[in-house]
């Protein structure tokens, strides 16, 4: 998780259905994700600006995105009890939230997919006066099948890369210079948007302390192959392979209807000892990646 990102998790219940919920705040925007605990189906609002869920009637003076997220978290978490209305004494930015009610309704769109409409009702007390506010959110269905298909493709790519490395090692001997590393979903990125690598198998390369930089230890010509699986939060997601902080190859991932997608790039480069490789990704979620580097030999 980034330093400027807030994520609130929990379990909530609407009627006879129970959901895992994740409320995320990043760059002044908020996202709500619900996952049916039985069917594992998921729905999400996507990242919303404050203007998309507040009006002059329900906005709270001086409230931040994180303040609204805390109100929703308390409302959702308290629905685990048998009562749909929860009474509590908790203060938010000078206001006391004295009660909360949350409901959810199912809708079917033109394609037959079920959408969710969530409504949160909060009762605030300030200066002995009561003030009721309501927030409405539309949640679109997320194709879990497509996410699983992308994860399967990543696993297959990793298996193929391992098999290729074994064959190359048998042909060229144990002195082969190579790197194979992966980044699992939500392994993390730094403030520059650079991927944090979670696993590495290498000879002639090493990771930096923060696992964001890959350092070359042997001069030579190399083939670099990168694959990134992600869900862009804009109209397209940009991935960039960087050498010593400068981009050397780019590709764009263009989603269809906000679904997860992938991007890849391959190139050959001459790397010197202590050269540093990084991979940067633009605005995106659910990022997983695989990078393979093999030294060319005569």
N, C-alpha and C positions, 0 to 999 in steps of 0.2 A: 504494500500500500504506500502511496506517495505521502510526503509530509503534509501536503495541502489537501488531502483527500480524507473524508470521514465516511465510515461504513458502520451501520447499525444492523444487527441481525437478531432473529428470534423466531418464535413460533406463534401463530395466531389461529383463531378458529372463527369461521362464519357458518352459522347454522350447523349442519352435520359434516361440513368439510373443514379439514385442517391444513394449514399452509405454513411452510417456511417463508419468512419474509426477509428481504435485504433492502435497506434504505441507504443509498450511497449519495454523498455530496462531494462534488469536485468542481473547482473553478466557478463557484457561484451557482451551480446547477444541481438539481436533485433527481434521483432515479429511484423508482420503487419496483422491486421484483417479487412476485409471488410464485411459489412452487407447491403444487398439490402434493401432499405427503403420501397419497395413495397411488395416483396415476403417474406422478413425477412430471406432469406437464407444467410448463412455465409461461408466465405472462409478465410483461414489463411495460412501463411507461416510456422508457428511453429517458435520456437526460432532459429535464425541463427547466427553463428559466423561471424565475420567481413570478414573472408576469403571466405565465401560463397556468398558474393555479391560485393566484391571489387576485382579488378585486378590491375596490375601495371599501366594500362592506366586510371583507374577511381579513384584510391585511392588518398586521400587528406592528405598531410603531417601533422602529429601531430593531426589528427582528431580522436575523440573518437566515440564510438557507439552513444552517445547522440547527437553529432554534426551531424552525418548522419541522425538521426531521425528528427532533427529540419529541415534539408533541405527537407526531404520527407514531413514533416508536412506542410511547407510553400507551396510546390508544390501542394499537395492535396487540401489544403484549398482554394487556389486561383482558382481552377477549378470550384468553385461554380458560378463564373461569366460566362457570355455567351462566352467568348473567351477561347480557349484552351491554349493560350500562355499568360503568365502574366509577366509583367515587374515590377521589384521591386528593391529597394536599401536596401540591408540588408547584414551585414557583419557576416561571420562565420570564426572563428579562423584565422583572418588575410586576408581572401579572401572576395571579394564582389560578392554575387550572384545577377547577373544583369537580368537574365531571366530564366524561367523554363517551361518545357512542360511535360505532363504526359499522357500516353495512356494505354488502357487496351484491351486485346483480350481474347475471350472465346475459350476454347478447350474442347473436349469431350474425356474422357478416355475410356479404354476398357470396363469398367463396366457401361458406359452410363452416369456417373456423369460429370457435367460441371466444368472444372477447369479454373482459371483465370491466365493470364500472364500480369503482370504490368510492364511498362517501364517508368522510370523517367529520363528526360534529363535536365541537369542544365548547365548554362553558367556562369562561374566564371571569374572575372577580378582581376588580380594581377599585379602590376607594369606596368599598361597600356597595358597588354597583355591579350587576351581572351583565355579561355580554356574551352572546352565543354566536359562534362562527362556524361555517361549513366549508369543506374543501372537497372537490370532486376530481377524480382521476380516471382516465381511460387507459386500460392495460391491454396491449396487443399480445396475441399468442406468439411464443418463440418456438421454432421447430427444433425440438430436442433431437429428432432423428438426424437433422443436418449437422448438428454439433457433433453427434456421435460419429457420423460418417467422416467428418474432418479429423476427429481424433484418431479414427482407424487409419486414415490416409497417413497421418503423421507417424503412427506406430509402424506402418508398412515401410515408410521411407526410412525410418531408423533401422529397421531390420535389414533392408536392402543395403544401406550404407555400411552396416557392420559386416555383412557378408562380403561386400566389395573390398573392405579393408582387410579382411582375413585372406581373401584371394591375393590381394596385392602384397601382403606380408609374406605369403608363401612363395611368391614369385621373386621378390626383391630382397628377402631376408629381414631379420629383426631390426635392421638399421633404418627402416622406413620412417620418414618424417611426415607426420600427419596430425590432424586434430579432428575430433568429432564431439560436438557438444549440443545439448538441447536445453530448452527453457520451457518448463511446464506452464500450464494455464495459470495466469495471475501470479507467476513467480516474482514479478515486480519490475519496475523501471525506476531510474533516477530522474532528477528534475530535468535533465536534458532529453528525456524520452528514450534513453538507451536501455536495451534489454539486459536483465540480470540472468546470467546462465546458471542453471541449477545442476547440471551434470556434465562432466568432461572426461574424455579418454584421449590422451595425446602423448606424442613423443616429439619434442622440439617446440612445444608451446606451453604457456602457463597462464593462469587467470590472475587478475589483480585481486587485491584483498576484498574489494566489494563485489567481485564476480561480474563486473560490467565490462572490463577491458580484457582482451586476449593479446598476450605479448608473444611475438615471434622470437625464438632463440637461435635460429639457424638461417643464414642467408640462402636465397634460392628463388627459383620460379615455382609458383604454386597455382593450382586450380582451386577456386573458392566457389562453393555451392551453398546457397541460402534459401530456405523455405520458411515462410511465416504464415500462420493461420490466425485470423483475427476477426473481430466484429467492429468495423469502423463506426465512429459516432458522428461522422460527417458524410458528405456524398461520396467520398472515397478516402481510402487510407494510404498513406505514403510510407514505404519502407526504404531505408537507405543503409547500404554497406559503407562503412567509413574506415579510412586508413589515416592514422594520426590526426583524427578530427576532421578530415576532409572527405566528402562523399566521392566514392569511386564507382558506384552503381546504384541505380534506383529502380523501383517498380511501384505500380499503383494497384491496390486491391479495391475493386468496385463491387459493392454489395448489391444484391437484388432484393428489394423490399426489406432492407435492413437485416438480412440474414448473414451469418458468418461466411467468410470467403478466405481466399489465400492469395499470396503473391510470392514470387521467387525471382532469383537472379543468379547468374553464373558468369564468372570471368576469370582470366588468368592474370596474375600480378607478380612482380618481382618484390619480394619482401626482404628487408634488411634486418639484422639482429636488433632487437628492442623496438621494432616497429609495433604499433598498437592498432588492433582491429576492434571496432565496435559496430553495433547494429542499432539504428534509431528508428522509432516508429511514431507516426503522427497520432492524432486523436483516435483511440481504439480501445476495445474491451476484449476480455477473454483471449489474451495473446499467448500463443505457443509457437515455438520456433525450433529449427534444426539447422546447424551450420557444420559443413564438412570442408576441410582443407587438406589437400594432398600435394606433396612436393613432386614436381616433374623431374624425371631422371632420364639419362641417355639410355 
